[in-house]
Amino acid sequence: MNSAQRTELFAVLDELAHRYPDWRLGQLVANVAGWADQDVWDVEDERLLEAAKLHLAELATRSAEVRA
């Protein structure tokens, strides 16, 4: 993972932290690993980023459907 991707991963995790303010950091990372269908110890950064972005996209889709 390059520096730009790492920065993007931290930004996405920050966005998720704001959406789920009651989750601890470890809980957030563990949940994102679960969304990637990976164990937290084995998940690659790229998979975390992909899973987090997919989750945010799904939330946006649900939100748009509710507004429609």
SEFISE-565406 format. One record per residue: residue in three letters; y, z, x of N, C-alpha, C, O in turn. Coordinates in pm, whole numbers. Layout:
SEFISE-565406
[ALA; [Y; Z; X]; [Y; Z; X]; [Y; Z; X]; [Y; Z; X]]
...
end
This chain:
SEFISE-565406
[MET; [-116; 0; 86]; [0; 0; 0]; [123; 0; 91]; [134; 81; 183]]
[ASN; [213; -93; 62]; [335; -99; 144]; [441; -4; 90]; [424; 58; -15]]
[SER; [550; 5; 162]; [656; 100; 127]; [716; 72; -12]; [742; 166; -87]]
[ALA; [737; -53; -44]; [795; -89; -175]; [700; -50; -288]; [745; 0; -392]]
[GLN; [570; -72; -270]; [472; -35; -372]; [466; 117; -387]; [455; 169; -498]]
[ARG; [474; 188; -276]; [471; 335; -281]; [594; 386; -356]; [583; 479; -437]]
[THR; [708; 327; -329]; [830; 365; -401]; [814; 338; -550]; [856; 420; -632]]
[GLU; [754; 224; -585]; [731; 192; -726]; [635; 292; -789]; [657; 334; -903]]
[LEU; [530; 330; -717]; [436; 429; -770]; [506; 561; -798]; [485; 621; -903]]
[PHE; [589; 607; -706]; [662; 732; -729]; [758; 720; -847]; [775; 816; -923]]
[ALA; [820; 604; -863]; [911; 583; -976]; [836; 586; -1108]; [883; 644; -1206]]
[VAL; [719; 524; -1112]; [637; 523; -1233]; [586; 664; -1264]; [586; 705; -1380]]
[LEU; [544; 737; -1161]; [502; 875; -1183]; [618; 960; -1233]; [598; 1049; -1316]]
[ASP; [739; 934; -1183]; [857; 1006; -1231]; [881; 976; -1379]; [912; 1067; -1457]]
[GLU; [866; 850; -1417]; [884; 815; -1559]; [779; 884; -1646]; [811; 935; -1753]]
[LEU; [656; 888; -1599]; [551; 957; -1673]; [579; 1107; -1680]; [553; 1170; -1783]]
[ALA; [630; 1163; -1573]; [662; 1307; -1572]; [768; 1339; -1676]; [766; 1447; -1736]]
[HIS; [860; 1247; -1698]; [961; 1268; -1802]; [902; 1251; -1942]; [945; 1318; -2037]]
[ARG; [804; 1164; -1955]; [739; 1146; -2086]; [646; 1261; -2120]; [626; 1293; -2237]]
[TYR; [589; 1323; -2019]; [495; 1434; -2037]; [546; 1556; -1959]; [484; 1594; -1859]]
[PRO; [656; 1617; -2002]; [718; 1723; -1922]; [634; 1850; -1909]; [658; 1931; -1820]]
[ASP; [538; 1869; -1996]; [455; 1990; -1989]; [339; 1976; -1891]; [271; 2075; -1862]]
[TRP; [315; 1855; -1840]; [205; 1835; -1745]; [249; 1877; -1606]; [360; 1845; -1563]]
[ARG; [161; 1947; -1536]; [184; 1977; -1395]; [161; 1848; -1314]; [97; 1755; -1363]]
[LEU; [211; 1843; -1192]; [198; 1723; -1110]; [51; 1686; -1088]; [13; 1570; -1102]]
[GLY; [-30; 1785; -1054]; [-173; 1757; -1034]; [-239; 1706; -1159]; [-324; 1618; -1154]]
[GLN; [-200; 1762; -1272]; [-253; 1718; -1401]; [-212; 1573; -1428]; [-293; 1494; -1477]]
[LEU; [-87; 1540; -1397]; [-39; 1404; -1416]; [-120; 1305; -1331]; [-167; 1203; -1381]]
[VAL; [-136; 1336; -1204]; [-210; 1247; -1114]; [-356; 1237; -1159]; [-414; 1128; -1156]]
[ALA; [-416; 1348; -1199]; [-555; 1345; -1246]; [-569; 1260; -1372]; [-666; 1186; -1386]]
[ASN; [-473; 1270; -1463]; [-479; 1189; -1584]; [-463; 1041; -1553]; [-533; 958; -1611]]
[VAL; [-371; 1007; -1463]; [-354; 866; -1427]; [-482; 814; -1360]; [-522; 700; -1384]]
[ALA; [-544; 894; -1277]; [-671; 854; -1215]; [-776; 830; -1323]; [-854; 735; -1313]]
[GLY; [-777; 914; -1424]; [-871; 896; -1535]; [-843; 767; -1610]; [-937; 697; -1650]]
[TRP; [-714; 734; -1630]; [-680; 607; -1695]; [-728; 489; -1612]; [-757; 382; -1666]]
[ALA; [-737; 508; -1479]; [-789; 404; -1390]; [-941; 406; -1383]; [-1003; 327; -1312]]
[ASP; [-1002; 498; -1459]; [-1148; 516; -1460]; [-1201; 547; -1321]; [-1304; 495; -1278]]
[GLN; [-1127; 634; -1251]; [-1162; 673; -1115]; [-1156; 825; -1103]; [-1083; 890; -1178]]
[ASP; [-1232; 880; -1009]; [-1218; 1022; -977]; [-1090; 1038; -896]; [-1055; 951; -816]]
[VAL; [-1021; 1147; -915]; [-893; 1167; -850]; [-906; 1160; -697]; [-812; 1119; -629]]
[TRP; [-1021; 1200; -644]; [-1038; 1199; -499]; [-1062; 1059; -445]; [-1041; 1035; -326]]
[ASP; [-1104; 967; -530]; [-1144; 835; -483]; [-1047; 724; -519]; [-1057; 613; -465]]
[VAL; [-953; 751; -608]; [-867; 645; -659]; [-769; 598; -550]; [-708; 678; -479]]
[GLU; [-758; 467; -540]; [-663; 408; -446]; [-524; 405; -509]; [-511; 400; -631]]
[ASP; [-422; 408; -426]; [-284; 408; -476]; [-256; 288; -567]; [-188; 301; -668]]
[GLU; [-310; 174; -529]; [-288; 53; -609]; [-344; 69; -750]; [-283; 24; -847]]
[ARG; [-459; 132; -761]; [-520; 156; -893]; [-438; 255; -973]; [-424; 240; -1095]]
[LEU; [-383; 357; -906]; [-296; 451; -976]; [-175; 378; -1034]; [-140; 398; -1150]]
[LEU; [-113; 294; -952]; [5; 221; -996]; [-30; 130; -1113]; [43; 126; -1213]]
[GLU; [-139; 58; -1102]; [-181; -33; -1209]; [-207; 43; -1339]; [-162; 1; -1446]]
[ALA; [-277; 154; -1331]; [-310; 232; -1451]; [-186; 293; -1513]; [-171; 295; -1635]]
[ALA; [-96; 344; -1430]; [27; 405; -1482]; [114; 302; -1550]; [168; 327; -1658]]
[LYS; [129; 184; -1489]; [210; 78; -1549]; [147; 30; -1680]; [219; 4; -1776]]
[LEU; [16; 19; -1684]; [-52; -23; -1806]; [-30; 80; -1917]; [-4; 43; -2032]]
[HIS; [-39; 207; -1884]; [-17; 312; -1983]; [125; 306; -2038]; [145; 316; -2159]]
[LEU; [223; 290; -1950]; [362; 280; -1996]; [382; 157; -2084]; [456; 163; -2182]]
[ALA; [318; 47; -2050]; [328; -74; -2132]; [267; -51; -2270]; [322; -96; -2370]]
[GLU; [154; 18; -2274]; [90; 49; -2402]; [179; 140; -2486]; [188; 123; -2608]]
[LEU; [244; 237; -2423]; [336; 324; -2496]; [453; 244; -2552]; [496; 267; -2665]]
[ALA; [503; 150; -2474]; [614; 67; -2520]; [572; -20; -2638]; [648; -39; -2732]]
[THR; [450; -73; -2633]; [399; -155; -2741]; [385; -73; -2869]; [425; -116; -2977]]
[ARG; [329; 46; -2856]; [315; 135; -2973]; [450; 172; -3031]; [467; 175; -3153]]
[SER; [545; 198; -2946]; [679; 234; -2990]; [743; 117; -3064]; [809; 137; -3166]]
[ALA; [724; -4; -3014]; [781; -123; -3078]; [714; -146; -3213]; [780; -188; -3308]]
[GLU; [584; -121; -3223]; [513; -139; -3350]; [561; -39; -3454]; [572; -72; -3572]]
[VAL; [590; 83; -3412]; [637; 185; -3503]; [776; 147; -3556]; [805; 169; -3674]]
[ARG; [860; 92; -3470]; [994; 52; -3511]; [995; -69; -3602]; [1089; -89; -3678]]
[ALA; [890; -150; -3595]; [885; -274; -3675]; [851; -249; -3821]; [843; -343; -3900]]
end
